[in-house]
């Protein structure tokens, strides 16, 4: 949520809150052009004499009230020792912004280091030490760090030395003016914040750095030092039986549709006009992504298109104007979804294919000029590709009518059933069509796959009888093993991409990226009646 605000420029440069700022990295040190040496005040986020109340904090993050209150409870009153905290959630759920703005409200000193910008152990170690030693790289010192730190043992020794110095300075300043009025550090504790922790797993020495970071609480044994970890991966992917104290988890779920509406309505000049725009675009776009950093630029362009029939942007829309804008803008929603979230094919992802006569050639993803399929793909992969296309193209609510117990062969029954739908149900189905191309779980993919393989003329067993094919007649174990293998291959070739996941359930959602022409070509190669199953 923090990305929708444009807060005042603070003394400490941190992750940008503006939606139009392209970089998401955090600069741990203050502006290098400043000639003033760093002080303890540089470890505090916010302007001097700035008032940032709890109400301001809660109103800045719709849908995050419970998480903020939980974080404040764990941080406790000033100078309260605490166990490590692990804040996690999906990308663009406000983890970093929420933590930093909480410290802005509390006026407590902290050291922030991102494992994204600090891309190896030495840079991470020196980033933490530079902030604690109040050291700023500049031309005078040759842009060198306060301490050159290569090994974890050196880091622990230097870290202890720096913490002792900082804590002594904080204790010496504790009796001065109230931090709420002066902007100085509130309390005698220092907090070490490590962001993008999941990046460490990809480092060359990540297997040794992660246990070191989690063990800092036991290694330092300094109650005045607190640790906070921020990650897009769940705690279970890190912890092992190493004997260290497990951090207390705080989970930030994906934003709900109501949360996103509150986020995007903030700082809008004409909230009623923008609310009418959100009523059209928010639901279909939420089907594909709920990431604020993806939705914000998309909505910015679409809102301009939405307002084209309006001459006065300050107008308060009535029912008649809303209907006129809806009918004007509605045809642009589905093309925008396809254009904004499509996966382009890079030259490096071109797949090598061969003609049926054995000649080698290279074709790009999605080329379907010939009616004859001229590259080899296992029959099971063809059915899986068709299943993924149908799952992305068709609304999930129509699966029961399109794929009945007979495998979809009873078309007469389907037509009679469809003709009896009320006008209200038809309008609902039309609105569902705006959600395409949508994401789908594997369970739906497998259900469609089993239905269409029972009616297709291309036999799975003919091609793959040497290794039992999909094993449909031999149990679910063979089915799952081959389907998962083919799904992995299709994902590697960018025919199918992952469209998100649920951290609690651990279920991945997928989305088809192939064109209708290519799927029709694949269907013709196995004599599958695809047109009967496409909802139009």
N, C-alpha and C positions, 0 to 999 in steps of 0.2 A: 504494500500500500504506500510505503514511503516514497515510491517513485512518482506518485502523482502530485506531490507537494513541491513547492519551490521555497524552501525555508531560507532564513537569513544566512548570509555568509558568516560562518563561525570561525573562531580563532584556529581551531583544529580542522584540517582538511580531511574529510572522510568520504565515504561512498556518496555519490551524488544522489540527491532526492528528486531531481528533475527528470521528467519522462523523456525529454528530448536530448538528454545527455547520453552519448553512445557508450562511453566507458563505464564499466561496473567495478573496476578495481578501486581499491582504497589506497590513498597515499598516506602512509603511516607517519611521515614527517611533515612539518609545516612547510610553507612555501620557501623554496631555496633562495628566492630573491630577497627575502627578508634579511636585514642586516642585524637585527637584534638577536642575541644568543637565546637559546631555548631556556624556559623556566618550568617550574612545576605546574604553572597554569596551562602550559601546552599539553598536559596530560588530561585536561578537563575539556569536555565538549560543550561549546556554547559561548555566547558573548558575555562579557562582564555586565553585571547588573541585569542580566536577562531573567525574565520570569517565565518558566515553563512548568505549569502546574500539572497535577495528575489528570485533571479533566482535559487539558490540552493534549496530553499524551494519549489518553484513551480515545479521544475523538479523531486522532490522527491515524488510527489503525482500526477500521471497521472489521468486525469479526474476530478481533484479537484481544478482547477484554479479558477473557479468562486466562489466556497465556501471559498477558502483561501482569495481571494480579498474582499469578503463580510465580513469575519471575521476581516480582517485588517481595513476595513472601520469602522466597529462598534467599534473596540478597539480605533481607532482614534490616534492622536498624544499623546506623553507622557503627563501624568498628566491630561488627558481628562476624566471628569466624564462620565459615561455611564450607560445605562439601563442593566438589566440582559440579558444574552444570553442563548438560549436553542438550543444546537446542537444535532440533532437526525438523526437516519438512522438505517438500518439493521445491523445485526451482521457482523463484519469483513468488514466494509466499510471505515475504517480509521479515525473514529471520534476522538478517543483519541490521536492517533499519530499526526493527523493534528493540533489539538489544542496545544499539547505540543511542537511540532516543530515550530509552529508559535511563541510561547513564547521564544523558543530558539533563533529564529531570532531577536526578539525584545529585548531580554535581560531584560525582565521585571520580577520582583519577583512574585511568586505565591505559593499558598498552594494547594496541590492536595490530595484529599481523594476519595478512591473508596468504594462505598457501597457494593461491592462484597467482598473485603477483610475485610472491617469494617462492620461486619454482624449484628450489633445491635446498637441502639442509643448511648450507653455509649462509645463503641469503636470508633464510628464515631466522637463524640464530642471530645474525648481525642486525637484522631489523628490530628484533626485540631488545637487544643490548643497546643499540643506538638511541632508542626512545628512553630507556631507563637511565642511561648515562647522560641524558639531555644533550646528545650530540647530533649536530646537523651537518650533513655533507655539503661542502662548498669548495670554491676555488682555493681558498686559503689552506685548507687541509688536504688539497688534492683529491677531493671527493672520496676520501677513504673513511672506513668505518672506525668506530671508537675502539673496537677490539676485533682482531682477525680470529675467527672462530671456525675451525674445520671439524673438530670431533665433538661428539656428545659430552664427553667428560669435560672438555674445555668450556663448553656452553654452560654446564651446571655450575662450574666454579665461578665463571664470570657473572652468571645470573645471580648467584648468591651475593657476590660482591656488590653488584649494582642495586639489588633489592635492599640490602642493608643501608646503602647510602640514601636511596630515595625515601625509605621509611623513616630514617633519622630526620630528613628535611621535612617530611610531612608532620612528624611529631612536633618539630620546632615551630611549625606554622599553625598548629591546632588551636592556639589560644588567641588568635587574631580575629579580625572581623568575620562576621558570619558569611559563609560562602553564598548564601542566598542573595546577599546584597553585593558582595565583592566579586563573585565569579571564581573565587579560589577553591581549591580542593576541599571537599567535605569529608572529613574523617581521616584516619591514619592507615587505611587499607589501600592496597594496590591490586588491581584486577588484570589478569593476563587473558586476552581474548584471542583465540585462534579460529579464524574463519576458513571456509572451504576445506575442511579437514579431509574430505574424501579424496582430494588431489594427492595427498601424501601417499596413498596406496599405489599410485603409479610411478613414484620416484624409485630411483635405482636402489636406495637404501631405506625405502619406506617401511620395510618390515622391522627395522630397528628404531626408526624415528617415532612411529606411533606408540610403541610401548614406553618410550622415553617420555613423551608428552603426557600420557595417562599416568605415568609414575611420578611426575613432578610433585604432586601433592604429598606423596610419602617421602620423596627424596629431600625436598626442601624443609619439610617440617616447620613451616613458618605460618602461624595462624593469621598473620596480617596479609598473606598473599592468597588470592582466590583465582580459580581457573574456570574459564568458560569456553566451551567448544561449540562451534557452529558447523553444521554439515547438512548436505542434502541426502545423505545416506543414513539409514537407521542405525541405532547403537549396536544392534546384533551383528552387524558386519565388521565391527571393530573388536569387540570384547573377546578375550580369551582367558584361559585359566592361568593368568600371570601373577595373581595375588594382589593387584592394585585395587584401590577403592573405585568402584564403578560410579561414574557421574550420574547425577539425578537427571532423567530425561524430561524435556519439554517438547511436545510435538505440536507443530503448526500444520493443520490440514490445508488442503487446497481451498481457495476462496469459494464460497457459494455464489449463486447468481445474485442474491440480494446484496452480499458483500461487494461484489464487483460493481453493482449499480451505485452503491454509496461512494465507492472509490472514484468512479468516472464522473459522478455528478459534482464532485468537489471542484471548486475554482472555475465552474462554468458560469459564464455571464448570464445566459438564459437557461436556467435549470429546467423549466417546463418544456422548452423546445428540445433540449438534449435528452430529457426523459422519454419523450415520444420517439426519438431516434433509437434509444436503447431498447425500447419495447419491441423494435423490429429486428435489431441485429444481435442483441445480447444472447438470446436463447440459442440460435443456430451456431454462433461462434463458440459458446461454452461447450457445445457438443465436441468440438475439436480441441480446444485449449482453454485453460483458465489462467494462463500466465499473463500478468499485467504487462510485462515488457513486450509480449507479442501482440496483445490486443490493443495497446495504446496507439502504436503507429498505424495499425489497420483502421481503427475507429477514426483517427484523425483525418485520413483520406476519405473515408466513407461519409463522414459527417458533412464534409464540403459538398459531396455529391447529393446528399440528402437535402441540403438547404438550397439547391439550385432554383427550385420554383419559388423560393421565398425572397422577396425584395427587401423586407425589413427583418433583420436578424433579431431584433428586440421584440418581435411580435409574440403574444401569448397565444399558443395554438389552441383552437377550439376543436370540437369533434369533426366538423367538416374539413378543416385544414389538415387534421391528422389523417383522415381517410384519403385526401388528395395526395399528401406526401407519401403515404404508404403505397398507394397504387403506382405512383411514379418511381418509387425507389425499389419496390419489391423485385422486379426483374434483375436488379444489379446484385442481389445478395448472393445467389448461388455462384455466378461467375467470379465474384470477389473471393469467395471461399476457395474456389479452385485455383485462382491466380495467386493469392497471398500465401496459401499453405501448400502449394504444390512442391514436389521434390524434383528439382531439375536434374538432368542427366549430364554428368561431367564426362569429358573424353576418357578419363581413367576408368570409368565404370562401363564403358562399352563392352558388350559381351561378344565373345567370339562364337560364331555360329557356322554351321556347315549345311550345304544344300543336300537334298536327299540323294543326289547322284554321287556325293562324296567330295565335291569341290569345296575348298575352303574360302570363306569370305567373312567380312566383318560388317555387322549392322548395328545401328544405334538402338538404344532402348526406345520401344514404342513404334519403330518403323513397321508399317503394315501395308506396303504398296501392293504386294502380290496376294492373290487369294490363297496360294499354297504356302503353308508354313515351312520355312526353309531352315529352321534350326532345330536341333534335337532337344526335347524336353521329355522327361518321363511322364507317362500317362497320369500317374498319381499327382505329379506337380501341376499338370494342366488342370485337373479337377480342383486342386487346391487354389490355383490362381483364379479360376472362375468363381469359386466359393468366396474368396476374399473380395472380388469385385462386387458380387451380389450383396455381401454383408455391408460394404461401404456405400453402395448405391441405393439399396432398398431400406426403407424404415424398418426397424426391428419389430414394430407392431404388426407388420404384414407378413411375418414369417409363417405364422400359423395357416394363413390362407394360401400363400404361395407354395408352401411345402407341407402337404398333408401327409397322412399316414401311408398313402400309396406312392409316396415319392414325387408328388406333384403331377401325376398322370391324369387325374380326374379333373380335367380343365372345365368340363361342363358344369360340374358342381361349383367350381370356383366362380365361374361367370354368373351363375344364378345367385350365388351368395353376395357377390359384389353389387349386383343390380338392386338388391334390397336394402342397401345402405341408405341412411338418411342424409339429407344435405349437410347437416352438422358434422357427421362423420366424414363426409367427403372433404369439407373444409379443414378438418383436423389432419387428414391425410396429406392435403396440399401443404399445410404448414410444416408437417414432418419432412416433406421433400426438401424444404429449405435447409435442413440439417445436413444434407449430403455435400461432399463425401464425409461420412461419419466414421468414427472409430468403433471397433467391435472387440469383444473379448474372445479368447480362444474357444470357449465353450460354444459360442454361436457359430464360429467358423467350422468347428467339427460337426455340429448339427446339420448345417447346410451341406457340408461335404458328404456326409453319409446319405442325405436325401438325394442329391443329384447323381451320385455314383450308381444309385439303384435304377435310374432311368436312362443313363447315357448308353449309347450303342457301342462306344469304344470300351473294350474289355480291359479291366485292370489286370486280370489274371493272365491274359494272353502275353502281355509284354513282360510281366515280372514273375512268371511262374517259376523261374529258376531260383528265386529266393523268397517265394511265398507272397510276393507283391506287398499289398498293404496289410495282409493278414486279417481281412474283414471276416473271413470264414474261420480264422484260427484264433480268435480271441482279441481282446482289446490291447494286449501287450504289443502285438505286432503292428496294430493300427497306430498306436501312439508313437512307437519308435520310428516308423517310416514317415508319418506325417510331420513329426517334429524335425526330422532330418530335411525333408523337402521345404518346410517352412523356414528353416535356417538358411537354406540355399536361396530361396526367393527373397529373403530379407537382405542377404549379402549382395544380391544383384539389384537391390532397390526396387523390385517389383512390389514388395510389401514393406512398409516402414512401421516402426512402433509409434503410437500416437499418445502415449502417456501411461501412467500406472498408478495404482493405489498403494501407498506405503504400508497401510494397515493390512490389507488383504494380500498384497504382493502379486496381484494379477496385472499382467501387461495387456494393453489394448493395441490393436493393430489398425492399419489403414492401407487400402490398395492405392497404388499410384499409376496403374496402367490405364491406357485409353480404352474407350469402348470398342474402337476399331480393332485394336490388338486382341482384346478378349473375344470378339466375334470370330476372329481368325483362328484363335486357339480352339474355340468351341467347334468350328467347322472341321478342324483336323481330327476331332474325336466324335464327330456327328452328334453333338449335343445341342438340343433346341434352346439356346440361350434366350432368344427373344421372348419365350413364354414366361420367363422368370424375372424379366426386368420390369420394374414398376415405372410407368410413365404417367 
